[in-house]
Every structure is written in C-alpha cells, then in structure tokens.
Amino acid sequence: MKGFALKGLDREAIARRAAKDLWDGAVVNLGIGLPTLVANYVPAGREIVYHSENGVLGVGPSPLANDVDPDLINASKTPITLVPGASIFHHTDAFVMIRGGHIDLALLGAMQVSAAGDLANWSTGDEKMPPAVGGAMDLAAGAKGVYVLMEHTTKDGVPKIVEACTYPLTAARVVTRIFTNLAVIDVTKDGLVVREMAPGVEFGALSANTGAKLHLASDWRQIGA
C-alpha cells in the first residue's frame, strides 16, 4: 500500500523532537543514521550521556568543518565531538555495556515497525542489498527501552509503520515510541496512539500514509506547540 507525499519535519527536527523526551542522567545509545543527529541536542537543564557502539561514552554534537578530527567518529562513521569527561574504549566493551543492561534507551532507525512494536531494521530481503545487522539486535535485546526515529514512508510512499512486518525481524515487541517526520506515535496495548502531529498534517492524511490502524489521543497536540 502506498500513501501520498507529506513532507512534515526534516531530519534535524525529528532528532530535536526525540531529544526532548530524554530524561536527566539517561545513558542513550544512538543507532546508525538518523538517530546520530540526536547528539546535536541536549534538553536545557539535563545531562544526557550519549553512547556509540563503536566505543564512545559522552558523544557530543557534530563538529564544525574546521574542527573535524578523523579519529573521532560514531557508529555511522561520521565525525563527532566529545563532551568533558567522555571516554573512548574498545567496541567489545561498548557491547558489554549494551548486553549488561547498562543502556537506558536505544534510539534506532527502522525499515518497518509493526503495530505490536516489532522492529525490522537490518534486511529487506533484497539480495542486491547486503543485510547489516550491526549492533541492532544486541541493542533491541539489551537496552531498557527502544525508540525508533525514521521517515514515515519510503521514498516511494510505502508506509514503514505496518500491521505486521514483512521484513526479517530484529526483535519482537520492543518499540514503545516512534518519531517520524509526520508524527509521534506510542505503541500501547490498545494499539498505535498518535500523541503529536507535524504542522500541517491532518489525522486522515496521516492514516492514509500508515499501514496500520491509528488512534488519535484525546490530548494530542502539534509538534513544537
């Protein structure tokens, strides 16, 4: 099923909105792709410890062009900075932290998320596109919570939020909140609940671009309001 094009938020705005939900003192892993942009945002008055699976604790915002250090990168291999007190270590130790349950929240990208919170983010089954498990399965199983940041549909307009995943699962029933360019959606026992919508997005259009039934929260609001 294909929806119709809705622009909504840009990638930085998705990351900025997700950062608002991070609590003071949280240790947060930033997955490959869009989630790494969250390092550019720390809510006022809070200390967030950003973790990268390649062996960094204390990831800071993206550097200015003149300040890039090629030895400092995140799991996406893009340049980073370090906050005061940051540490760098072997990636094996990074996974000890993940598997040991020391990560409060994993922010991950996804190819599909189901209505039940199933996560598919490592393979589409396309033989031309090699699968890339990376640390996603460890994070989905080891982090205390999992949020997903992604575009609401593919470039072809195919919904990425679906009733049941058709791609191989990374983990079952782990996602509790989804941030997209169109909305903030909670995965609950009663279904997918829309908490916020991007400016200019109406519920009917949002539903048409989603492959699973949505429920509009009675106290929903516009993102940024």
N, C-alpha and C positions, 0 to 999 in steps of 0.2 A: 504494500500500500504506500502510495506517495501522497504527501501533503502538498501545500503550496508555499512559496517562498515567503518567509517572515525574517526580517533582519534582526531585530532585537538588540541585545548588548554585544559589544565587541569582546574580544578575549580578555583584555585587561579589566574590563568592567565585571566580567564573570569572576575573575580571580579576586578582585576587590570585594565583591559581594560575599564570596565564600569566606574571605578572611574575617569578616565581621562576626562570623559565628564561632570563631576560635576563642577559647577562654584563657584567662591569665594562667601562665605556667604550663600550658599544654605542650607536649612534645609531639610534633606533627611531621609525618613523612610526606614529602612532595613527590608524587609519581611523575613519570616521564610525560613531557608535552605540556599541555595547558596548566596542570597543577603547579608546575615550577614557577609560574608567574606570581603565585600567591606570596612568594618570598619578598616581593616588592611592597607588600602591605602588612603592617602590624597595627591592629586597632589601638587607638590612643589609650594610654594608661595600662596597657597589658604587655607582658613579656611572653612571646611565643618562641619556642625553640624549634627551629626547622631542621629536619633530618633528611639526609640524602643517602640512598642505599649504596652509593659508591664510596662512602666512608667519611661523611661530614656531619657534625653536630654543631649547629649555630650558623646555618646558611643565612647570608644577608641579601640585600637587594641586588639586582643586576648592576654591574659596574658601568660607569661612563666609558665611552670609546677609548679615551686616553688612559684609563685605569685598568684595562683588561690584563689579567695575569693568566697566561696559558696553562699554568699549573693548577688553577682553581676552577673546577668545573662541577656541574651537578650530574645527575643520572642521565640527563638529556644531552650531556656533553656541551652545554652552553655555559658561558662564563658566569661566575658568581663572585660575591664578596663574602667576607666573614665578619660576624659581629664580635665585639670584645668577649673574650672567654671561649671562643669557638675551639673545637678540636678536630683534628684530622687523623684517621686511623684506617687500618686495613678493612676492605669491604667485608671480609669474614666477620669482623667484629660488628659491623653495621647490621649484619643478618642475625648475629647473636642478640642484638637489641630487639630486632623485629620478632624473632622466634621466641624470645624470652618474655614477650608480653610487655615490653617497656615503651611501646609507641602508643600514645593515647588515641591518635587519629591518623588514618591514611587518606590522603586526598589523591584519588586515582582518575585517570581518563577511562573511557569505555567505548566499545563499539556497539554494545547493547546493554541495557538494564531492563530486567523484567518487572512486572507488576508486583512480584513477590520479593524483589530485591536481589535477584540473581545477577551476577556480574559476568560479562563476557568481554574481555579486553586483550586477548592475546592472539586470536586467529579468526579469520573469516572463512577458513576452509579453502581459500583460493590458492591453488598450487603455485601460482605466479608470485604470490606474496608470502615469503617465508614467515612462519609463526615466530612470535617474540614473547616468550613467557616472562623473561626477566625476573624481577622480584615480586611480581604482582600476586602470585599465589601465596607466597610467604606473607605478604602484607595483608592480604584478604583474610588469612587464617590467624595471623599473629597480632595484628593491631586491635586495640579495644573497640574501635569504631571505624567505619568506612563511609566516606562521602565521595560522590562522583562529580567531576566537572567535565562537561562536554558540550558540543553543539547539539541542538535539539534533534536535528536531522542530518543525514548525509548531504553531500554536495548535490546529489540527485534528488533531494527532497524525501528520502526514505526515512521514516521515523526510527530513532535509536532507542526510544522507550517503547517497549513492546509487551504484549501479554505474556509471551513465553519466548525466551531466547532461542534463536535458530543457529547461533554460532556456538562453538565449544565453550563450556563454562570455565571461568577462572575459579569461581566459588559460588555456592548457593546461599541465598538469603542473608547476604552480608551488608548490602547497601541500605542505609537508612535515610539519606538525603541526597537529592540530585540538584545540581546547579547547572542550568543551561543558559543559552543566550535569550531564551524566552520566559523562563520561569524558575522558581524554587519549589521543589516538589518533595514531600515527605513520603516515604514508604512505610505504611502502617498496616496493622492487622485488618483494617477496614478498607484497604486499597490505597491508591495513589492520591494524596491530598495536595492540592495546589495552594501554597501559602502566599506566594508573591508572583506577580507577572510583570514583565518588562513594559516600560512605557509604550503605549500604542497597541499593545497586544490584548485582544479580547479572548474570553474563555472559549468561544466557539471556534475561533481560528486556532487556538492552542490545541484543542481537542482534535481538530482535523489534521494536525501535524504530529499527533501522538498515536502509537499503535496499541494503546491500552486505555481502558476507561479511567477518566479523571473525575475527582470530586473537588469542587471549589469550596475552600474553607469559608465559613461564615464571616471570619475576620480577616480575609485576605486583603492584601494591600499591594500597591505598586512598588516595585523595586526602586529603592532610593527615596521613598516617601518618608 
